Amino acid sequence: MAECEFFLGVDGGGTRCRARLCGRAGIALGEGEAGPANLRLGIAVSLAAVLVAARQCLTAAGLAEAALARTAACLSLAGASEPAELAAARRQMLPFGRTLFVTDAYAACIGAHQGADGGVVIAGTGSIGWTVVAGRQYRVGGWGLPLSDEGSGAWLGREALRVVLQAHDGRTRWTGLLHRLSDDFNRDPHGIVRWAAGATPADFGALAPLVVDHASRGDDAAIGLMQSAAAHIEALAARLVELGADRLALVGGLAAAVAPWLGDDARRHFVAPLGDGLAGALLLARADAAAEPAREAAL
């Protein structure tokens, strides 16, 4: 197999897909961004977003489509931790010279610690804990919104609507946040239920900024929701520490908002990430491309 000239890192989650293209020297040549790329939400839709972002990278770099055949790509995507989705994604025909699929949590972990041992708790549209300890990977949570992803933006938005319905029932008192959310649905609880039945994690996650904003202004319902989200993030962190992670990074779109609500015991385990999921994906793309010539030489 010909040596790759370019390396592409992709970080795809439930809200958006980001990509970065680098040359052999490691200098970024172009970046791109597209829609959601969570494999659980559909293989075709996710990989279409990947290709849109990848082609934006080519445009920014002034390269033709043919350059993808000389590119080693690491596609770090939400949902790639699930065997069925991963197998289906690997069966797809993609234009890259080499393609490595990993979960976005693994790439985030690699990026946060520059390949060294450590762990991450992702608080984005979804949530998950991931750590690498002595060459072994461990996962905590991240099983998808219907049953998991506690403390995430999608979970926060869904729980906020749950509390709105409780207020409608008279089981909890109305607050500014709950009135605002109810107004968005014309104060019709049936409308909330109908909307929620077809809502995606990104749809629920779009409500999270309202919760964060109202919590900062002292809204009791919003404060309770943020405290609950923080407790779930703390539980993920505690389990990663039990598994041997000596340092953790809190990353994702909700990370900055939830961090102030964490207790001191959790905070002491967190360090600033050295890089993001794109940086981790690029490291993995390079490592995967370097391993191929070694395997060929051994044959």
Backbone as CSV, one residue per row, in Angstrom:
resi,resn,N_x,N_y,N_z,CA_x,CA_y,CA_z,C_x,C_y,C_z
1,MET,0.848,-1.194,0.000,0.000,0.000,0.000,0.883,1.243,0.000
2,ALA,0.547,2.224,-0.832,1.327,3.453,-0.916,1.257,4.221,0.395
3,GLU,2.372,4.904,0.710,2.414,5.694,1.936,1.449,6.870,1.843
4,CYS,0.748,7.125,2.919,-0.228,8.218,2.925,0.480,9.563,3.023
5,GLU,-0.038,10.527,2.283,0.521,11.878,2.302,-0.206,12.794,3.275
6,PHE,-1.461,12.434,3.589,-2.282,13.292,4.428,-2.920,12.470,5.543
7,PHE,-3.288,13.178,6.611,-3.924,12.540,7.762,-5.162,13.346,8.131
8,LEU,-6.264,12.627,8.283,-7.537,13.273,8.586,-8.058,12.777,9.923
9,GLY,-8.364,13.718,10.803,-9.020,13.386,12.060,-10.445,13.879,12.022
10,VAL,-11.387,13.037,12.443,-12.798,13.406,12.472,-13.345,13.139,13.864
11,ASP,-14.072,14.089,14.390,-14.713,13.962,15.698,-16.206,14.190,15.502
12,GLY,-16.985,13.098,15.550,-18.408,13.198,15.263,-19.262,12.827,16.453
13,GLY,-20.190,13.681,16.815,-21.087,13.430,17.935,-22.534,13.608,17.545
14,GLY,-23.362,13.794,18.542,-24.792,13.872,18.301,-25.269,15.208,17.781
15,THR,-24.410,16.232,17.820,-24.798,17.559,17.352,-24.062,17.976,16.093
16,ARG,-22.768,17.649,16.008,-21.985,18.076,14.860,-20.813,17.142,14.629
17,CYS,-20.203,17.320,13.460,-19.040,16.544,13.053,-17.953,17.534,12.647
18,ARG,-16.781,17.414,13.249,-15.661,18.292,12.917,-14.543,17.461,12.282
19,ALA,-13.792,18.069,11.385,-12.687,17.371,10.726,-11.491,18.301,10.597
20,ARG,-10.299,17.703,10.636,-9.058,18.471,10.441,-8.109,17.633,9.593
21,LEU,-7.541,18.250,8.569,-6.608,17.590,7.666,-5.207,18.135,7.898
22,CYS,-4.241,17.216,8.014,-2.847,17.615,8.208,-1.962,16.921,7.180
23,GLY,-0.810,17.523,6.919,0.192,16.901,6.074,1.152,16.078,6.918
24,ARG,2.182,15.537,6.284,3.138,14.690,6.998,3.853,15.431,8.120
25,ALA,4.061,16.729,7.941,4.769,17.510,8.957,3.886,17.828,10.161
26,GLY,2.594,17.477,10.090,1.690,17.716,11.201,1.029,19.080,11.179
27,ILE,1.289,19.866,10.140,0.690,21.196,10.036,-0.732,21.077,9.512
28,ALA,-1.674,21.752,10.166,-3.070,21.710,9.742,-3.220,22.408,8.392
29,LEU,-3.871,21.708,7.461,-4.080,22.232,6.116,-5.497,22.757,5.904
30,GLY,-6.432,22.243,6.668,-7.810,22.672,6.504,-8.710,22.030,7.532
31,GLU,-9.832,22.682,7.812,-10.813,22.150,8.752,-12.201,22.208,8.127
32,GLY,-13.108,21.399,8.663,-14.468,21.378,8.177,-15.436,21.023,9.278
33,GLU,-16.703,21.293,9.048,-17.728,20.993,10.045,-19.038,20.675,9.330
34,ALA,-19.736,19.671,9.827,-21.014,19.270,9.250,-21.957,18.875,10.381
35,GLY,-23.055,18.226,10.025,-24.085,17.878,10.995,-23.743,16.683,11.844
36,PRO,-24.715,16.135,12.570,-24.476,15.035,13.499,-23.861,13.814,12.824
37,ALA,-23.020,13.095,13.578,-22.392,11.876,13.049,-22.361,10.807,14.126
38,ASN,-23.478,10.605,14.777,-23.630,9.539,15.768,-24.140,8.306,15.024
39,LEU,-23.345,7.242,14.988,-23.709,6.061,14.211,-25.038,5.457,14.645
40,ARG,-25.417,5.665,15.903,-26.700,5.135,16.359,-27.879,5.779,15.621
41,LEU,-27.664,6.983,15.106,-28.744,7.714,14.451,-28.828,7.416,12.961
42,GLY,-27.942,6.546,12.470,-27.972,6.172,11.063,-26.589,6.191,10.447
43,ILE,-26.167,5.060,9.866,-24.835,4.952,9.281,-24.697,5.905,8.097
44,ALA,-25.685,5.891,7.199,-25.591,6.710,5.991,-25.526,8.198,6.312
45,VAL,-26.384,8.637,7.218,-26.401,10.060,7.592,-25.080,10.458,8.245
46,SER,-24.575,9.615,9.130,-23.332,9.924,9.839,-22.147,10.014,8.888
47,LEU,-22.027,9.030,7.989,-20.882,9.032,7.077,-21.015,10.127,6.011
48,ALA,-22.236,10.487,5.674,-22.426,11.625,4.770,-21.893,12.904,5.414
49,ALA,-22.151,13.078,6.717,-21.628,14.249,7.432,-20.103,14.226,7.456
50,VAL,-19.524,13.041,7.665,-18.064,12.890,7.655,-17.491,13.365,6.319
51,LEU,-18.107,12.941,5.223,-17.595,13.296,3.902,-17.766,14.784,3.608
52,VAL,-18.858,15.371,4.073,-19.028,16.815,3.900,-17.903,17.563,4.608
53,ALA,-17.626,17.188,5.846,-16.570,17.855,6.610,-15.197,17.601,5.986
54,ALA,-14.966,16.378,5.512,-13.680,16.048,4.892,-13.461,16.861,3.623
55,ARG,-14.503,17.009,2.823,-14.368,17.775,1.579,-14.181,19.263,1.847
56,GLN,-14.749,19.748,2.942,-14.471,21.133,3.335,-12.983,21.308,3.651
57,CYS,-12.395,20.288,4.268,-10.949,20.327,4.545,-10.158,20.416,3.250
58,LEU,-10.544,19.621,2.253,-9.858,19.649,0.967,-9.960,21.028,0.329
59,THR,-11.141,21.609,0.358,-11.342,22.936,-0.225,-10.448,23.965,0.458
60,ALA,-10.410,23.914,1.796,-9.580,24.864,2.539,-8.099,24.676,2.231
61,ALA,-7.709,23.423,1.948,-6.307,23.121,1.669,-5.952,23.306,0.200
62,GLY,-6.963,23.546,-0.657,-6.702,23.686,-2.083,-6.375,22.371,-2.749
63,LEU,-6.946,21.276,-2.254,-6.663,19.945,-2.780,-7.876,19.402,-3.519
64,ALA,-7.618,18.540,-4.490,-8.683,17.900,-5.247,-9.190,16.676,-4.504
65,GLU,-10.347,16.180,-4.929,-10.974,15.008,-4.302,-10.041,13.802,-4.295
66,ALA,-9.187,13.699,-5.306,-8.293,12.553,-5.407,-7.347,12.438,-4.220
67,ALA,-7.137,13.527,-3.487,-6.236,13.493,-2.336,-6.753,12.572,-1.235
68,LEU,-8.061,12.323,-1.203,-8.610,11.436,-0.168,-8.043,10.033,-0.276
69,ALA,-7.711,9.606,-1.483,-7.139,8.269,-1.668,-5.731,8.177,-1.109
70,ARG,-5.117,9.308,-0.841,-3.770,9.343,-0.252,-3.813,9.798,1.200
71,THR,-5.001,9.616,1.810,-5.240,10.101,3.170,-5.530,8.946,4.115
72,ALA,-4.862,8.960,5.263,-5.192,8.043,6.355,-6.161,8.761,7.277
73,ALA,-7.358,8.207,7.428,-8.407,8.862,8.206,-8.723,8.074,9.458
74,CYS,-8.861,8.782,10.559,-9.412,8.194,11.786,-10.759,8.860,12.023
75,LEU,-11.814,8.065,11.925,-13.166,8.558,12.133,-13.591,8.192,13.549
76,SER,-13.517,9.156,14.440,-13.913,8.933,15.833,-15.342,9.427,15.985
77,LEU,-16.263,8.476,16.100,-17.680,8.791,16.033,-18.432,8.245,17.235
78,ALA,-19.365,9.022,17.723,-20.278,8.512,18.739,-21.016,7.304,18.157
79,GLY,-21.202,6.290,18.970,-21.871,5.085,18.505,-20.929,4.034,17.966
80,ALA,-19.660,4.386,17.719,-18.697,3.403,17.212,-18.269,2.409,18.286
81,SER,-18.727,2.623,19.510,-18.465,1.657,20.585,-19.440,0.488,20.542
82,GLU,-20.483,0.595,19.697,-21.496,-0.458,19.626,-21.154,-1.418,18.490
83,PRO,-21.050,-2.722,18.765,-20.562,-3.686,17.768,-21.326,-3.676,16.451
84,ALA,-22.645,-3.647,16.492,-23.426,-3.708,15.258,-23.199,-2.472,14.402
85,GLU,-23.234,-1.291,15.029,-23.032,-0.050,14.284,-21.612,0.015,13.720
86,LEU,-20.631,-0.410,14.506,-19.246,-0.386,14.046,-19.052,-1.318,12.856
87,ALA,-19.600,-2.523,12.941,-19.473,-3.471,11.830,-20.125,-2.928,10.565
88,ALA,-21.294,-2.310,10.710,-21.981,-1.748,9.546,-21.181,-0.606,8.936
89,ALA,-20.585,0.230,9.763,-19.790,1.348,9.257,-18.569,0.839,8.496
90,ARG,-17.934,-0.204,9.008,-16.734,-0.746,8.355,-17.042,-1.368,6.998
91,ARG,-18.291,-1.733,6.768,-18.654,-2.330,5.478,-18.874,-1.285,4.384
92,GLN,-18.947,-0.031,4.763,-19.221,1.024,3.790,-17.979,1.322,2.949
93,MET,-18.209,1.665,1.692,-17.113,2.046,0.799,-16.826,3.547,0.994
94,LEU,-15.623,3.837,1.445,-15.226,5.219,1.684,-13.997,5.541,0.840
95,PRO,-13.799,6.813,0.500,-12.748,7.178,-0.460,-11.350,7.310,0.124
96,PHE,-11.183,7.062,1.410,-9.887,7.276,2.042,-8.922,6.123,1.742
97,GLY,-7.626,6.452,1.740,-6.625,5.417,1.540,-6.612,4.404,2.669
98,ARG,-6.790,4.881,3.871,-6.923,4.030,5.060,-8.023,4.629,5.925
99,THR,-8.819,3.767,6.541,-9.890,4.250,7.408,-9.886,3.478,8.716
100,LEU,-9.773,4.200,9.804,-9.839,3.616,11.138,-11.054,4.191,11.848
101,PHE,-11.925,3.312,12.338,-13.074,3.741,13.125,-12.778,3.541,14.607
102,VAL,-13.019,4.555,15.412,-12.949,4.441,16.867,-14.093,5.248,17.454
103,THR,-14.395,5.012,18.703,-15.400,5.825,19.363,-14.839,7.212,19.676
104,ASP,-15.714,8.207,19.668,-15.272,9.570,19.951,-14.692,9.695,21.355
105,ALA,-15.154,8.855,22.273,-14.632,8.915,23.639,-13.167,8.484,23.693
106,TYR,-12.811,7.457,22.931,-11.420,6.994,22.901,-10.518,8.071,22.313
107,ALA,-10.937,8.672,21.203,-10.119,9.728,20.606,-9.987,10.922,21.552
108,ALA,-11.063,11.250,22.254,-10.996,12.353,23.218,-10.005,12.037,24.326
109,CYS,-9.970,10.782,24.744,-9.037,10.356,25.799,-7.597,10.459,25.311
110,ILE,-7.349,9.977,24.091,-6.011,10.059,23.512,-5.580,11.518,23.369
111,GLY,-6.479,12.355,22.880,-6.153,13.760,22.706,-5.914,14.485,24.017
112,ALA,-6.731,14.183,25.011,-6.635,14.890,26.297,-5.318,14.628,26.996
113,HIS,-4.759,13.417,26.804,-3.530,13.043,27.511,-2.378,12.749,26.558
114,GLN,-2.546,13.169,25.290,-1.506,12.993,24.278,-1.005,11.547,24.217
115,GLY,-1.924,10.612,24.321,-1.587,9.202,24.192,-1.164,8.526,25.483
116,ALA,-0.951,9.294,26.560,-0.575,8.704,27.840,-1.817,8.187,28.562
117,ASP,-1.600,7.405,29.618,-2.714,6.907,30.407,-3.511,8.059,31.013
118,GLY,-4.789,7.855,31.154,-5.672,8.851,31.738,-7.094,8.559,31.317
119,GLY,-7.994,9.409,31.734,-9.398,9.202,31.411,-10.074,10.497,31.039
120,VAL,-11.258,10.359,30.444,-12.082,11.522,30.132,-13.513,11.241,30.560
121,VAL,-14.180,12.286,30.953,-15.628,12.259,31.085,-16.150,13.254,30.064
122,ILE,-16.929,12.758,29.123,-17.502,13.621,28.098,-18.901,14.037,28.526
123,ALA,-19.116,15.318,28.590,-20.446,15.884,28.855,-20.793,16.763,27.676
124,GLY,-21.386,16.148,26.665,-21.788,16.876,25.468,-23.253,16.629,25.215
125,THR,-23.611,16.392,23.968,-24.980,15.975,23.684,-25.286,14.698,24.443
126,GLY,-24.316,13.767,24.448,-24.383,12.567,25.268,-23.340,12.632,26.356
127,SER,-23.224,11.570,27.139,-22.183,11.511,28.162,-21.598,10.109,28.199
128,ILE,-20.322,10.027,28.583,-19.640,8.742,28.706,-18.340,8.966,29.470
129,GLY,-17.882,7.946,30.147,-16.557,7.947,30.747,-15.684,6.952,30.019
130,TRP,-14.416,7.298,29.799,-13.494,6.404,29.082,-12.102,6.577,29.668
131,THR,-11.387,5.484,29.822,-10.026,5.586,30.317,-9.147,4.538,29.661
132,VAL,-7.865,4.874,29.564,-6.835,3.939,29.119,-5.863,3.784,30.275
133,VAL,-5.710,2.551,30.746,-4.824,2.248,31.865,-3.965,1.047,31.484
134,ALA,-2.658,1.261,31.407,-1.720,0.181,31.088,-2.118,-0.559,29.811
135,GLY,-2.506,0.202,28.807,-2.837,-0.381,27.519,-4.245,-0.935,27.390
136,ARG,-5.016,-0.930,28.456,-6.395,-1.433,28.413,-7.381,-0.269,28.430
137,GLN,-8.459,-0.425,27.665,-9.503,0.590,27.628,-10.691,0.154,28.480
138,TYR,-11.286,1.130,29.159,-12.464,0.869,29.986,-13.519,1.922,29.660
139,ARG,-14.747,1.460,29.582,-15.878,2.333,29.286,-16.841,2.353,30.470
140,VAL,-17.406,3.524,30.736,-18.442,3.669,31.758,-19.570,4.512,31.180
141,GLY,-20.757,3.957,31.098,-21.917,4.695,30.612,-21.898,4.878,29.113
142,GLY,-22.646,5.889,28.671,-22.696,6.196,27.251,-23.507,5.225,26.426
143,TRP,-24.570,4.687,26.992,-25.375,3.679,26.295,-26.530,4.268,25.502
144,GLY,-26.566,5.568,25.369,-27.636,6.194,24.585,-28.713,6.782,25.463
145,LEU,-29.375,7.808,24.939,-30.306,8.600,25.745,-31.481,7.834,26.339
146,PRO,-32.103,6.889,25.663,-33.274,6.274,26.304,-32.960,5.642,27.656
147,LEU,-31.739,5.077,27.802,-31.412,4.339,29.016,-30.193,4.885,29.754
148,SER,-29.461,5.812,29.163,-28.182,6.218,29.743,-27.914,7.685,29.412
149,ASP,-26.625,8.048,29.279,-26.183,9.413,28.963,-26.592,10.426,30.020
150,GLU,-26.649,9.984,31.262,-27.003,10.881,32.353,-25.990,12.026,32.467
151,GLY,-26.508,13.202,32.790,-25.651,14.369,32.964,-25.277,15.071,31.670
152,SER,-25.755,14.574,30.545,-25.435,15.173,29.247,-26.400,16.312,28.924
153,GLY,-26.113,17.004,27.815,-27.020,18.055,27.379,-28.380,17.517,26.987
154,ALA,-28.388,16.366,26.295,-29.668,15.761,25.904,-30.456,15.324,27.132
155,TRP,-29.770,14.713,28.076,-30.426,14.287,29.325,-30.981,15.502,30.059
156,LEU,-30.210,16.594,30.100,-30.635,17.794,30.821,-31.895,18.381,30.187
157,GLY,-31.929,18.441,28.857,-33.119,18.963,28.188,-34.334,18.082,28.408
158,ARG,-34.137,16.773,28.332,-35.259,15.859,28.547,-35.784,15.950,29.968
159,GLU,-34.867,16.007,30.935,-35.288,16.091,32.336,-36.007,17.403,32.620
160,ALA,-35.590,18.473,31.952,-36.269,19.758,32.143,-37.726,19.657,31.710
161,LEU,-37.971,18.994,30.592,-39.353,18.821,30.137,-40.136,17.903,31.072
162,ARG,-39.463,16.934,31.646,-40.121,16.066,32.632,-40.616,16.893,33.824
163,VAL,-39.793,17.841,34.265,-40.184,18.676,35.402,-41.317,19.622,35.008
164,VAL,-41.331,20.082,33.745,-42.443,20.906,33.277,-43.759,20.137,33.415
165,LEU,-43.762,18.878,33.026,-44.973,18.067,33.139,-45.354,17.856,34.603
166,GLN,-44.352,17.722,35.463,-44.651,17.599,36.896,-45.290,18.872,37.431
167,ALA,-44.812,20.024,36.951,-45.426,21.293,37.365,-46.862,21.383,36.860
168,HIS,-47.079,20.926,35.652,-48.444,20.919,35.108,-49.367,20.060,35.968
169,ASP,-48.833,18.949,36.484,-49.624,18.061,37.346,-49.858,18.635,38.733
170,GLY,-49.080,19.642,39.110,-49.143,20.156,40.471,-48.223,19.430,41.421
171,ARG,-47.283,18.636,40.886,-46.369,17.877,41.745,-45.121,18.660,42.116
172,THR,-44.881,19.761,41.446,-43.779,20.655,41.800,-44.206,22.064,41.418
173,ARG,-43.570,23.060,42.008,-44.010,24.420,41.749,-43.372,24.968,40.470
174,TRP,-44.095,25.887,39.832,-43.604,26.524,38.627,-42.446,27.470,38.945
175,THR,-41.494,27.540,38.030,-40.402,28.516,38.115,-40.283,29.195,36.758
176,GLY,-39.398,30.177,36.678,-39.206,30.880,35.414,-38.802,29.938,34.287
177,LEU,-37.901,29.016,34.572,-37.480,28.052,33.552,-38.656,27.225,33.061
178,LEU,-39.445,26.736,33.985,-40.548,25.851,33.612,-41.617,26.614,32.827
179,HIS,-41.892,27.854,33.223,-42.824,28.676,32.450,-42.293,28.897,31.034
180,ARG,-41.001,29.196,30.916,-40.413,29.466,29.596,-40.533,28.234,28.702
181,LEU,-40.196,27.072,29.207,-40.284,25.856,28.403,-41.728,25.536,28.036
182,SER,-42.630,25.716,28.994,-44.035,25.457,28.724,-44.570,26.410,27.656
183,ASP,-44.145,27.668,27.711,-44.575,28.655,26.710,-44.128,28.251,25.308
184,ASP,-42.946,27.633,25.208,-42.440,27.203,23.908,-43.352,26.163,23.259
185,PHE,-44.156,25.505,24.069,-45.094,24.497,23.567,-46.545,24.959,23.737
186,ASN,-46.713,26.274,23.774,-48.054,26.866,23.913,-48.780,26.357,25.155
187,ARG,-48.007,26.072,26.188,-48.517,25.603,27.480,-49.415,24.358,27.308
188,ASP,-49.053,23.527,26.360,-49.817,22.316,26.061,-48.977,21.088,26.408
189,PRO,-49.264,20.402,27.523,-48.462,19.232,27.889,-48.520,18.133,26.834
190,HIS,-49.650,18.016,26.146,-49.758,17.014,25.091,-48.791,17.332,23.944
191,GLY,-48.610,18.616,23.695,-47.652,19.024,22.671,-46.229,18.630,23.047
192,ILE,-45.886,18.744,24.343,-44.564,18.327,24.809,-44.375,16.832,24.570
193,VAL,-45.394,16.053,24.915,-45.299,14.604,24.764,-45.147,14.219,23.297
194,ARG,-45.930,14.855,22.419,-45.833,14.544,20.995,-44.453,14.891,20.451
195,TRP,-43.943,16.053,20.843,-42.629,16.481,20.369,-41.545,15.538,20.862
196,ALA,-41.610,15.173,22.124,-40.573,14.324,22.710,-40.526,12.952,22.060
197,ALA,-41.665,12.460,21.590,-41.705,11.118,20.995,-40.834,11.025,19.755
198,GLY,-40.650,12.135,19.040,-39.834,12.098,17.829,-38.551,12.890,17.930
199,ALA,-38.241,13.417,19.116,-37.064,14.269,19.270,-35.777,13.459,19.275
200,THR,-34.741,14.013,18.693,-33.412,13.409,18.702,-32.633,13.907,19.920
201,PRO,-31.509,13.258,20.255,-30.672,13.798,21.331,-30.267,15.248,21.103
202,ALA,-29.995,15.603,19.855,-29.631,16.998,19.568,-30.795,17.940,19.847
203,ASP,-32.022,17.486,19.576,-33.199,18.315,19.871,-33.312,18.567,21.370
204,PHE,-33.169,17.514,22.160,-33.212,17.680,23.609,-32.043,18.542,24.082
205,GLY,-30.871,18.299,23.500,-29.684,19.047,23.906,-29.807,20.535,23.644
206,ALA,-30.599,20.910,22.645,-30.779,22.328,22.337,-31.484,23.073,23.463
207,LEU,-32.133,22.344,24.369,-32.805,22.969,25.511,-31.851,23.201,26.686
208,ALA,-30.705,22.540,26.673,-29.782,22.619,27.812,-29.313,24.036,28.114
209,PRO,-28.994,24.867,27.104,-28.554,26.235,27.434,-29.576,27.026,28.247
210,LEU,-30.863,26.766,28.054,-31.886,27.434,28.856,-31.753,27.065,30.324
211,VAL,-31.489,25.780,30.569,-31.326,25.318,31.948,-30.099,25.970,32.574
212,VAL,-28.999,25.966,31.833,-27.749,26.555,32.335,-27.950,28.035,32.653
213,ASP,-28.606,28.753,31.751,-28.815,30.187,31.950,-29.691,30.462,33.170
214,HIS,-30.796,29.729,33.305,-31.694,29.958,34.437,-31.041,29.555,35.761
215,ALA,-30.205,28.533,35.736,-29.502,28.140,36.960,-28.574,29.262,37.426
216,SER,-27.933,29.939,36.473,-27.017,31.027,36.834,-27.758,32.212,37.432
217,ARG,-29.091,32.245,37.206,-29.897,33.352,37.739,-30.729,32.937,38.951
218,GLY,-30.416,31.749,39.488,-31.025,31.344,40.753,-32.347,30.624,40.637
219,ASP,-32.706,30.154,39.458,-33.961,29.427,39.289,-33.876,28.073,40.000
220,ASP,-34.811,27.808,40.897,-34.734,26.597,41.720,-34.774,25.316,40.891
221,ALA,-35.654,25.261,39.918,-35.749,24.048,39.097,-34.469,23.838,38.303
222,ALA,-33.944,24.903,37.738,-32.713,24.799,36.958,-31.537,24.395,37.842
223,ILE,-31.467,24.952,39.043,-30.392,24.591,39.972,-30.472,23.108,40.315
224,GLY,-31.669,22.619,40.587,-31.823,21.204,40.884,-31.378,20.321,39.733
225,LEU,-31.685,20.728,38.506,-31.278,19.960,37.337,-29.759,19.970,37.170
226,MET,-29.126,21.111,37.369,-27.670,21.180,37.250,-26.984,20.365,38.338
227,GLN,-27.548,20.382,39.535,-26.987,19.573,40.612,-27.096,18.083,40.297
228,SER,-28.220,17.692,39.718,-28.398,16.291,39.330,-27.425,15.901,38.220
229,ALA,-27.252,16.787,37.230,-26.308,16.513,36.147,-24.898,16.348,36.701
230,ALA,-24.514,17.240,37.618,-23.180,17.163,38.207,-22.990,15.865,38.987
231,ALA,-24.022,15.426,39.692,-23.919,14.179,40.450,-23.667,12.991,39.522
232,HIS,-24.294,12.986,38.358,-24.064,11.906,37.396,-22.645,11.963,36.833
233,ILE,-22.155,13.161,36.548,-20.779,13.305,36.049,-19.787,12.849,37.119
234,GLU,-20.063,13.193,38.371,-19.202,12.755,39.468,-19.180,11.233,39.577
235,ALA,-20.320,10.590,39.351,-20.381,9.126,39.429,-19.547,8.490,38.328
236,LEU,-19.593,9.054,37.119,-18.742,8.538,36.045,-17.270,8.691,36.408
237,ALA,-16.917,9.857,36.927,-15.526,10.109,37.302,-15.063,9.151,38.395
238,ALA,-15.913,8.929,39.392,-15.538,8.049,40.506,-15.263,6.629,40.018
239,ARG,-16.060,6.156,39.070,-15.839,4.807,38.553,-14.538,4.720,37.755
240,LEU,-14.228,5.758,36.986,-12.967,5.757,36.245,-11.775,5.734,37.197
241,VAL,-11.872,6.462,38.288,-10.799,6.450,39.289,-10.659,5.057,39.884
242,GLU,-11.786,4.399,40.157,-11.738,3.024,40.673,-11.028,2.086,39.705
243,LEU,-11.167,2.358,38.408,-10.558,1.514,37.389,-9.074,1.807,37.193
244,GLY,-8.555,2.827,37.870,-7.127,3.104,37.824,-6.722,4.385,37.146
245,ALA,-7.677,5.189,36.703,-7.335,6.465,36.067,-6.800,7.421,37.119
246,ASP,-5.577,7.902,36.928,-4.997,8.796,37.933,-5.222,10.262,37.604
247,ARG,-5.715,10.526,36.407,-6.054,11.908,36.039,-7.169,11.847,35.007
248,LEU,-8.068,12.822,35.088,-9.230,12.864,34.218,-9.342,14.239,33.582
249,ALA,-9.948,14.270,32.420,-10.277,15.540,31.766,-11.780,15.568,31.537
250,LEU,-12.391,16.688,31.835,-13.811,16.894,31.585,-13.941,17.670,30.284
251,VAL,-14.571,17.055,29.275,-14.637,17.655,27.956,-16.066,17.583,27.429
252,GLY,-16.311,18.257,26.319,-17.637,18.255,25.710,-18.306,19.604,25.840
253,GLY,-19.370,19.781,25.078,-20.039,21.073,25.016,-20.653,21.543,26.314
254,LEU,-20.998,20.618,27.208,-21.601,20.998,28.487,-20.566,21.075,29.608
255,ALA,-19.318,20.715,29.319,-18.301,20.595,30.370,-18.124,21.881,31.165
256,ALA,-17.959,23.002,30.480,-17.715,24.267,31.190,-18.895,24.659,32.063
257,ALA,-20.113,24.331,31.611,-21.306,24.710,32.368,-21.501,23.849,33.597
258,VAL,-21.148,22.570,33.516,-21.394,21.665,34.630,-20.241,21.679,35.639
259,ALA,-19.056,22.080,35.213,-17.881,22.035,36.090,-18.074,22.786,37.412
260,PRO,-18.671,23.989,37.416,-18.822,24.696,38.694,-19.742,23.988,39.690
261,TRP,-20.528,23.043,39.229,-21.465,22.348,40.107,-20.868,21.074,40.695
262,LEU,-19.644,20.734,40.308,-19.000,19.529,40.829,-18.478,19.763,42.239
263,GLY,-18.475,18.700,43.034,-17.938,18.775,44.385,-16.421,18.756,44.389
264,ASP,-15.841,19.130,45.517,-14.381,19.206,45.628,-13.706,17.857,45.400
265,ASP,-14.318,16.764,45.845,-13.698,15.452,45.697,-13.537,15.091,44.229
266,ALA,-14.534,15.428,43.414,-14.433,15.153,41.982,-13.439,16.091,41.314
267,ARG,-13.461,17.354,41.699,-12.608,18.352,41.051,-11.127,17.993,41.140
268,ARG,-10.715,17.370,42.233,-9.283,17.128,42.431,-8.716,16.105,41.455
269,HIS,-9.591,15.360,40.800,-9.123,14.365,39.835,-9.015,14.931,38.423
270,PHE,-9.590,16.111,38.197,-9.634,16.655,36.841,-8.437,17.552,36.550
271,VAL,-7.911,17.403,35.333,-6.826,18.249,34.844,-7.277,18.852,33.517
272,ALA,-6.602,19.907,33.085,-6.923,20.512,31.792,-6.490,19.574,30.671
273,PRO,-7.329,19.352,29.685,-6.933,18.479,28.565,-5.802,19.097,27.758
274,LEU,-4.879,18.259,27.290,-3.768,18.736,26.469,-4.189,18.920,25.013
275,GLY,-5.247,18.240,24.609,-5.746,18.346,23.241,-7.179,17.870,23.192
276,ASP,-7.816,18.038,22.038,-9.217,17.648,21.908,-9.364,16.345,21.136
277,GLY,-10.603,15.986,20.830,-10.860,14.748,20.112,-10.259,14.735,18.725
278,LEU,-10.193,15.887,18.065,-9.557,15.951,16.753,-8.070,15.643,16.858
279,ALA,-7.417,16.192,17.872,-6.000,15.905,18.072,-5.792,14.418,18.329
280,GLY,-6.681,13.814,19.121,-6.584,12.388,19.381,-6.799,11.565,18.125
281,ALA,-7.775,11.950,17.305,-8.037,11.221,16.067,-6.842,11.303,15.121
282,LEU,-6.211,12.446,15.058,-5.037,12.582,14.194,-3.881,11.731,14.693
283,LEU,-3.680,11.671,16.005,-2.649,10.786,16.554,-2.923,9.333,16.189
284,LEU,-4.185,8.932,16.280,-4.552,7.553,15.961,-4.423,7.273,14.468
285,ALA,-4.760,8.260,13.616,-4.603,8.076,12.171,-3.130,7.855,11.816
286,ARG,-2.248,8.626,12.417,-0.819,8.474,12.160,-0.308,7.119,12.647
287,ALA,-0.737,6.731,13.836,-0.287,5.448,14.388,-0.773,4.287,13.529
288,ASP,-2.011,4.382,13.046,-2.559,3.317,12.213,-1.810,3.226,10.885
289,ALA,-1.497,4.370,10.275,-0.766,4.371,9.006,0.652,3.855,9.194
290,ALA,1.282,4.187,10.321,2.644,3.726,10.580,2.684,2.227,10.816
291,ALA,1.616,1.676,11.363,1.592,0.245,11.658,1.466,-0.593,10.394
292,GLU,0.829,-0.076,9.345,0.597,-0.852,8.122,1.888,-1.247,7.408
293,PRO,2.846,-0.317,7.186,4.091,-0.731,6.542,4.820,-1.803,7.344
294,ALA,4.740,-1.693,8.683,5.412,-2.691,9.513,4.788,-4.065,9.313
295,ARG,3.470,-4.132,9.193,2.798,-5.399,8.959,3.138,-5.970,7.594
296,GLU,3.226,-5.061,6.572,3.549,-5.521,5.232,4.980,-6.054,5.169
297,ALA,5.916,-5.399,5.867,7.309,-5.840,5.863,7.471,-7.204,6.510
298,ALA,6.573,-7.515,7.437,6.678,-8.788,8.139,6.169,-9.945,7.299
299,LEU,5.426,-9.675,6.230,4.856,-10.746,5.400,5.895,-11.378,4.492
